[in-house]
Amino acid sequence: MTTTPAAPAADREEGPADILERNARTFPAKAAIVYPDGHDADGTIRYSELTYGELHDQIERLAAGFHRIGITRGTRTILMTPPGPDLFAIVFALMRIGAVPVVVDPGMGVKRMLHCYRAVGAEAFIGLPVAHVVRVLGRRAFRGVRATVTVGRRWFWGGETLAALRVGPRVQGLPRPSGDDLQMIAFTTGSTGPAKGVEYVHRMSAPMLRLLQAVHERDSDDVSLITLPAYGILDLLHGSTLVLAPVSPAKVADARPELLTDALTRFGVTSMIASPALLRVLGQHLRQHRTELPDLRFVAAGGAPVPPDVVDTVRGALGEKAEFHVTYGATEALPISSIESADVLGSAEVPGGTAALSATGAGTCIGRPLPGMAVRIIRISDDPVARWEPELALADGEIGEIVLAGDAVSPGYHGDPAANAQYKIPETTGDGTTRLWHRTGDLGYLDASGRLWFCGRRAQRVRTSGGDLHTVQCEGVFNAHPSVRRAALVGVGEPGARRPVVCVETEPGVTDARWPELVSELRKLASEHEVTQGLEEFLRHPAFPVDIRHNAKIGREQLSVWAAQRLAARARPATTPRDWALRAIPLAGWAYLLAGPVLPNHPVVRGLWWADAFLSVGVHAAQIPAALPRGRAAGYSGAATAGLTMLYGATWWRTLPPAVQPAARPAARPTVQPTVQPAGPSRDESRGAS
């Protein structure tokens, strides 16, 4: 049955709760959320649904209940609730009254999560019983909380339950937030730095929907399968039916593809957005079982760079009329740009595609900026930029930091002036108003046809004595090798003189005997491309650490530590009998110290004991600063280095190799990336996208 599309969100002041209310008035009986709800007798997943009318009724009742218990306009409210209809009802109810949901990814770990909650100064708490246990035990992080709601059974703490608030009365005339009111605080994962609380305001909703409409061509007839809750909120604003995927948001790479396929076919899903890790598994399953999905017309991948082989796998599993887009966005701005699979893989209209250029070191093409999203490239710097100056901007083809401006870009970070100074650049425009540019921390360039290319994170660039190496740009060369599943460039040593190392995760079937041969092939491949010349150190890794949210962003910081330890272990000389004999001397000194209470009370004996104490404690401790660089180079932690130096003194740390020296590099690398000419008219060009 065809439904009437929701009216376009033209009013910039219209907030998300207003848009959803309009959808509920337009099609109250339409399914808003379809969600897993147990299993049938034969073991198949049972699904239930919530209509737009029912969802809006819950939102109004919860909004009234929240307002009654003191959760009102501006109340910062922690949410610790799993994906499901309750989560969406709570989020929209809070937005309805102008309260501010605080969203933190639990995958960052309890310690960092509690730090985020403490920093935001939360005043209300809504969560599962186990979340309330964390709240009770971590009183310091939640000392500002005055109102609590339990999603489920309440135990020994006070407060309300969600079930009681859900059946409470609706209240007419509840206050509504303005467009400039704070809508939500969503913390970044902190994968390449401290987690930051990104502020959203209510007026951002309509521009964000327009951006998604530009690339997704969405309407209210769509049925969307989601694996990330944030996209579910946007689906409800579109008036679509959202199907919650039977997958853990923290383990999308472990999703069972047969369950996803069942949901896609059972509900006639027309669109889905997922991480490349999940799409790799699903695409392989669909191709292996020759499964057709005639209703699926749009698939988008995002959250991390999408390898060309994943694009090829998913593209091959979809029908001819379906589109597969790779989107680029950030917590602070979503979406930013998009590229269709035909442009990546190549077609009759676009021979070669951008994947072929990525294999030569051009980086990863992430498409053209969407209408309404202004993009510039500025020179690379780790320092704050106080104000916009024309000389900041780089020419097409030059690699720099990607900066954004637009109505759908977050205005700042909550309670974090240092982060605002680091990541925001004010510009005074010609009419005297101030335009705010957001620094993404991503490095890239614009080519001659206006396409945006991603080269890696600013914080993860490898700063060698011969110049900077950009991770994604270099890795694309090695990822093109058929025996490489993925590569990761990291640095070992001190900043500015780092030794570049390429960690390699191989495809199944690459044996230990094959590895030395593969290293030779990779070194030859590196020598053939300008961006990778001089890269000679390759280490095989069993499985890269990845982020918890998308299971796709490589943890290069962890890999850097691992690579340093591997190189140090390789260079570390074996302990000789002479070394052990020398180390017996400080051990004998410690034994003499420990025997002090039972030694004879003779002046000579006591004098020797005090001399031994000075040598074993004072002299050994004084050697720790000199030992630390060698210990780090050998792969020891600071605590281990200090402990072993106290125990053995110079007989231990002087046997270690000196700190890792940077590998010899060719002449300094050019700072300008050769401009990549377009291979042909892209699909976006045929649509007239800017």
N, C-alpha and C positions, 0 to 999 in steps of 0.2 A: 504494500500500500504506500502511495506517495504522500508524504506529509508536506505541509507548508513550511518553507524555510523561515528561520527566524529573521526578523528585520535586521538590517545591517547595523553594526554598532558604530554609528557615525558620531555620537556625542562623546567627546573625550572625557567628560566628567562622569560618564556612566561606569559604575563599578561592577565587579563580577556577580555580586548577589542580585543586582538589578537585571543583568543580562539573563541569569538563570531564571529569575521570576518571570521575565517575559517569555522565555521558552516554555515554562510550565503553564502559562495562560494560553499559549498557542497550541500545544499538543499535550494536555495533561495525562492522557492514557498511554502515551508512547513510552516504551522501555528506556529508561535513562541509564541504569546500571544493571548488567548481567554478571553474576559473580558465582564462583564455586561455593557450594553449600553442602558439603558431605559427599557420600558415595551411595549409589544404589546397591541392591542386593548382589548384582553381578560384578560389582567393583568399579563400574564406570562413574565418572564424576557427575554429581547432580548439581545443576545450576538453578539459582533463583533470580528474580528480577525485581527491580524497584522502578516504578514509573516516575515521570517528571512531576506529576501531581503529588504522588506520595513523598517524593524527595523534598519538594518545596514545603509540604506540610510539616515534615520533620524539621526542616531548617527553621521555619517560623516558630515552632514550639521550643526547639533548642535555643534559639536566639532569645526568646522570652525568658527561658529558664536561666540561661547564662547571665542575662541582664539582672535578674532578680537576686542572684547570689554574688553579684559584685563584679562580674566580668563585663565591662562596658567599653565605651570608646577609648582606644589607646591602651587597653590592658594587654600587656605582653604575656602570651599564653603558650606554655610549652605543650607540644603534642608528641606523645609517645604511643601511637596507635598504628597497627599494621594496615596495609592497603585493604580496603573494603568499603561497603556502603557507609559504615559508621564514620570512617575517616572523611569522606567527601561531605557528608551531612554536617560534621563538626566544623570543617574548614569554612564552608559557605555560611554557616550560622554565625561564626565569629566575624567573618567579613560583613555580614548583614548588619551588625551593630557597631562595626568599626573597631572591634577588638583585633589584636595583632597575633596571628599564629606564629610561633617560633619553631622552625623546622631544622633539625640537625640530623645528619646521616649517622645512624648508630654504628656503621662500619668503621668510623674513625677511631673506635675504642672508647671505653668508659671514661678514662682519665681526660682525654681531649674533649669528649662530649660534655662532661661536667664543667670543664673550663669554659666552654661556649655558653652554657646555661648561666654560669656565674657572671660572665662578662655582660650578658644581655640584661641582667636584673629582672628576671621573670617574676610576674605577680600572680599568675594562675597556672594550674597544672592539670592536664587531662591525659590520662593514660591507662594502660592495662594494670591489673594488680601487681604484676612483677615490676612494672615501672614505678609504682608507688613505693614498693620496698626499696628501690634505689633512692627514691626521694627521701624516705625516712632515714636511711642510713647516711645519705650525703647531705645532711642538713645545711652545711656551709654553702653549698651551691644553690640551695633552694630557700634560703632564709627569707627572701622577699615574698615568697608565695603566700597569698592570703585566701585563695579560693581553689578548691580541688574537686575534680570529678573523676570517678572511677568508671572505666569502660569494662563492665563485668561485675563480679562480686566484690563488694567492699569488705576488707578484713578488719584489722584492728585500728585503722586510722579513721578520721572523720571525713566530712565533706559529703557531696552528693554522688549519686550514681547516674550514669547516662540514661539508663532505662527509666528512672523516675522523671528525669527532665524531659524525655521524649514524649511522655504521655501527659505532660502538663498543658495548661491552657495557652492558646495563642493570645497575643496582646497587640492591640491596634496602636498605631502611633509611635512605634519604637523609633528612636533616632537613627538616621542614616548618615554614613560618613560622606565627606566631601572628596573631590577628586585628588586633592593634595594630601589627604590623610594617609598615614602609614597603613599599608594593606597586609604585609607579611614580611618576616625576617627569615631568610633562608641562608644557612651557613654553607660556605664552600667546603669541599672535602678536605682542603688543606694538603693536597697531594704534593705540591711543590712549595709549600710555605705555610704559615699559620692560617688556620681557618678564619674566615671573615664573615660577618653577618651582613648579607646583602639586603638592602632595603627595597621593597616594592611599594609603590603608591597606587591608589585606586585608578587614577587616570591612565596608568600604563596598560590596563586590560584591553581596551578597544584597539589601540595601535598594535599590540601584540597579536590580536586576532586578525587584524588586517595583514600583517606580515605572513602569518600562517596561511591565510586564504590565498595570498599571492603565489605561494609555492605548492600548497597542498590541494588547492581548488576544492576545499571542503564545503559541504552543505549539510543540512539537518537529516538527509536521507542516509548518511554514512553510518556504517557499523564499524567501530574501531576496536582492535585488540591492543591493549596496552600492557606494558611490563614495568612502567615507571609511573607512579601516581601523579607527578606534575603534569604529564600529558593528559591524564584523565580529567583534570580540572579544565583544561582547554577544550577537550572534547565536549564536555557538558556545556560550555559556553557556546560552542558551535551548534548545540542542539542535536548532536549525534547520539547514538546508542554506544556506550562503551562496554566492552567485554573485558573483565579482569582475567588476565592469563593465569593458568595454573602453574605458577612459577614463583620461587622465592626471589624478591627483589635484590637480595644480597648474593644470589647464586644463579644469575641468569645464564652463565656459561654451562651450568649443569642441568638446564631445562630438559625435560623429556620431550623430544620433538613430536612423538606420536600424540601426546596430549595437546600440544599446541595445534597440530594439524586437525585434531578432532574439533577443537573450539573454532578454528577457522572455517571448517566446512559446516559444522552444526548450525552456526549462527549467520552464515553468509557474510563473513567479515569482508569489508571493502577496503580497509586501510589499516596499517599497523606501523608503529614506530618502535624500534628496538636497538639495542647495542650491537656492534659488529660481532661480538662473541656469541650472542644468541642466534643471530642471523646465519653465522657460519654453520652452526649445528642444524638449524632448521633447513637451510638451503641444501645441505648434503643429504638430509633425510628425504626431502621432497624429490630430489633428482634420483636418489637410489631407488625409491619406491614408485617413481613415475606418477606422483600425485598431482592432479590438476586442481587448481583453485580458481574457477571461472569468475567468482565474484570479486576476488582480490585485485583491485585496480591501482593501488598505490601503496608502496612500501618506502619507509625512510629509515636510514641508519644514522646514528650520531652518538656523541659522547666520547669518541676517540677516533683517531685516524682509521679509515676503513681500507684495508688492503685490497688491491685490485682483484686478487683471487676470490675474496669474499663477494665483491661486486659481481664477478663473473658467475660464481656459484648461484647466488640468489637470482640474478638476471635470467639464468638458464632454467630456473625452476618456475618462473612466472609465465603467465600467458603473454601473447604478443601485444595485447592492448594495455598491459599493466606498466606502470612506471616505477622505477627504483631510483630514489634520490639519496644522495649523501648530503646531509645537512651539517652546518657548522654553527655553533652557538656557545654560549657561556651562561653561568648562573646569573651574571649581571645583564645579559641581553640574549633573548631567544625568540626567533632564530636570527642569524646574521646573513648567511648566504646558503646556496644550495646548488648542486650539480646533478644532472641526470646521468644514469648509467651509460647511455649511448655516448655521451661526451667523454666518459672515463675510458671505456673499452674501445671506442671507435665504431664507426658505421660508414655506410656509403657516403653520407653527407659529411662525416667527421672522420676521415681516415687516420688510423694510428691511435687517436684518443690521447687523453692526458696521462694514462698509465704508462705509455711508452716513454714519455718525457720524464716521469717520475723515476724510471729505471736508469736514467742518465744523470740523476742528481738535481732535477728541477724542483724537488719538493712534491707536495701533494696538492693538487688543484681542488679547491673547495667551492668553486663556482663564483657567480657574480653576486655582489651585495644586493639584498632585496630592496625593492622600492621603499623609501622612507628610512633606510638605514645608511647613514653616511659613514664612509670608511676612508681613513688616511693611513699612510705609513710614515713613521717618524724614526729618526736615528736611534740606535740602540744605546740605552743608558740605564744603569741600575739606580740612578738618583732621581728624586722627585723633580717634577717640572712645575714651577710656580705659576706660569701663565703661557698661553699659546703665543709662539712667535713664528712668523712665516718660514724662517730658516730651519725649523724643526722638520718640515715635510721633505720626504725623499722623492726622487723621480721614479717613474715606472721602471721596474726591473731591479731596483735596489732593495736589498733585504733590510728590514727594520722591524719595529714593533707595530702591530696592528692596533689602531685606535678607532673608537666608534663614537657616534653621536646620533641621537634620535629620541622620539617620544617613548620607545619601548626599552630604553636603556636605564638601568637603575641609577638614581641620583646620588647614591653614596652608601657607605657602610655604617652600621649602627654603632654609635659610641666609640668610634675608632678614628680619631682625627689623623693619626699617623698613616693609616691605610688610605684615607681620603686624599691626603697630601701625595702619597706615592702613586695612586692609580687614577686620580682625576686631574684634568687640565682645563682650567677655565679659559674661555676665549671671548673677548669683547667683539661682538659683531658690528656691522656697519650701522645698524639702527640703535646701537647703544645697549642692547640686551646682552646677557651672558649665555653663552653656549658651553655646555660641559662635555668634554671629551673623556671617554673611558679608555684607559690603557689595559689591554687584555692580558698582557704578559706573554702573548703569542708572537712569534716572529714569522714574517712572510713578506710577500711583495705583490704588487699589481702588475700584470703583464700589459702588453700594448692593446689588447682587446678588452681590458677592464676586468679580467678574471683574477680572483684572489688565490694565491698559493701559500700554503702553510709549510714552514720549514722547521718548526720545533718550538719548545718553550724557552723563553729568555733565561729563566733560572737554570735550565738544563743544558745550555750551550757549553761546549767544552773549550775552555780558554787555554790554548797552548801558547808556547813561546812564538809560534809562527802565525798566530791569528786565531780567530774563533771558528769552531766547527759546529754546524747546526744539525741536531740529532735526526730529525725526520728527513732532511735533505740528503744526508749521507746514507741513512738506513735504506732508503728507496733503492739504491744501487744494489745492495746485498739481498734485499727481499726479492729481487727479480730472479735470483738463482733458484732453480727448481728444488734443490735439497735444503733450502733455508725456509723454515716456517715463518720466522721473524727475527730481526736483528735489533740490537739496541746499542747505541754509541754512548759510552760513559767516559769520564776522566778520572785519572788516578794521580794524586799528588796535590801540590799547592795551586790555588787559583792563579791564572796567568802563566803558569808553566806546567800545565797538566799533561800527563801522558795519555793519549787517546787509546781506548780499548773497545773493540767491538765484541759484545756478547752475542752468542748465536744460539737460537733454539731451532733444532733441526727437525725436518720432517720424519715421520716414522720410517724405520728401515735403514737409517744412516747408522752404520755400525762404528765401533771404536776404531776398527781397522781402516774404515773409509775416511775418518775425520782428518788425518794429516793430509790426505789428498785434497779434501774439500778446502782446507786452509790455504793450500797452494792456489786453488782456483779462485778463492776469494781475494787473495793478495793480487793476483793477476787482474781480476775485475776492478779492484781498487785503483790499480795503476792506469787503467784505461779512461778514468774520468777525473776531471779537474778537482771536483769537490772532495774526492776520497784519496787523492794521491798522498802517499806517505803513511796511510793506515796499514799497519802490518801485524798488529797484535790482535789475535782472535781467540776467544775463550768459549768453550761449549758449556751451555747452561741447561739443566734438565727441564725447567719450567719457570718462566719469568714471573716475578711477583707482579700482581695487577691490582687495580683499584677495586674496592668492594662494590661500588655502585654499578659500573658498566662491565666489570671483569675484562677490561680491554686496555686501559691506560697503563703503560708499563712503569713499574716502580724503579726508575733509573737511579734514584738515590740509594736504594738498597743494593742494586746491582753494582754500583760504584764501590761500595764497601766490600762486597763479595769479590770483585775483580782485584781490588788492592790486596786482599788476603791471599787470593790464588797466586798473584804475581810474587808476593813476598815469600810465600811458602816455596815457590819454585826457586827463588834466589837464595833462600836461607841455607847456609852451609850445615852439614851434619855435625853434631856434637862429637868431638873426638875424645879419646881417653885422657889426653892432656887437659882438655877443658874441664872434664869431671874432676880431675885431680886438683886443678886450681880452685874449683868451686867447693872442694872439701874444706879449704882454709876458712872461708867465711862461715860455713856450716859449723866448723869446730868453734869459731868465735861465739856463735849464738848458743851453742851447747854450754860453753864456759859461762856465758851470762846467765843462762837458766839455772846453772848449778850454784849461783851466788849464795843462796841461803844456807848451803851445806858446806861451803868452803871454809878452811881454817881462818880464824881471825888473826891473820898475820899481815903486817904492813906491806910486805912485798906482794903477797897474794891479792890484797885489796887494791893495791896500786895497779896491778895488771888487770884486775876486773874493771876498774874505772877507765883504763886506757882502751880496753876491749869495747866497753859501752860507747866510748866516743867514736871509735872506728866503725862499729856495727850499726849504730843508730845515727850519729851526726854525719859522718862522712858518707854513708850510703844514702841518707836522705838528701844531702847536698848534690848527689849525682843524678837525681831524678829528672831535673830540667834537661840535662844533656841526653838522658836516656829516652825521653818521650818521643822525639822525632824518629829515632831508630826503631823504637817499638811500634809506632804507627806504620812505618814503612814495612815492618815485618808482619803486620797484620794483628798486632796485639792491641787490646784496648788500653786506655790510659790507666785504669785501675790495675790491670794485669802487669803493665810495664812497671808501675810504681811498686807493686808487691814483689815482683821478681828482683827488682833493683835493690830493694831493702834487704832481701834475703841473700843475694849473691854479690851485689855491688858490681864493680867493673868487670869481674870475671864472667858476668852474664851479658851485660848490654854491649860491651866492646866486641863481642863475637858476632853481633848482628850486622847485616849489611847496612851501608849508609842509606839515608832517605832516597826514595825513588827519584831518579833524575828524569827530566822530560826527554822523550825520544827526539832524535834529530829530525827537523822538519825542513821542507823546502822553503824557498823564499816566501815572504808574507803573502797570504792569500788576498786576492782582490776583494774589496768590500762591495763591489757592484756585481750582482747576478746578471749574466747575459740575458737580455730581454727575450722571453719565449714568445714567438709569434703564434697566433692561433692557427690550428691545423685546418680549420674550416668553420663554416657557420654552425653554431651550436643550437640545440633545441630552444634554449632561452632566447637566442637572438631571433628565432623565427616567431617568438611570441612578442617580441618588441620589449623585453624586459631591459631595464637600464642597469 
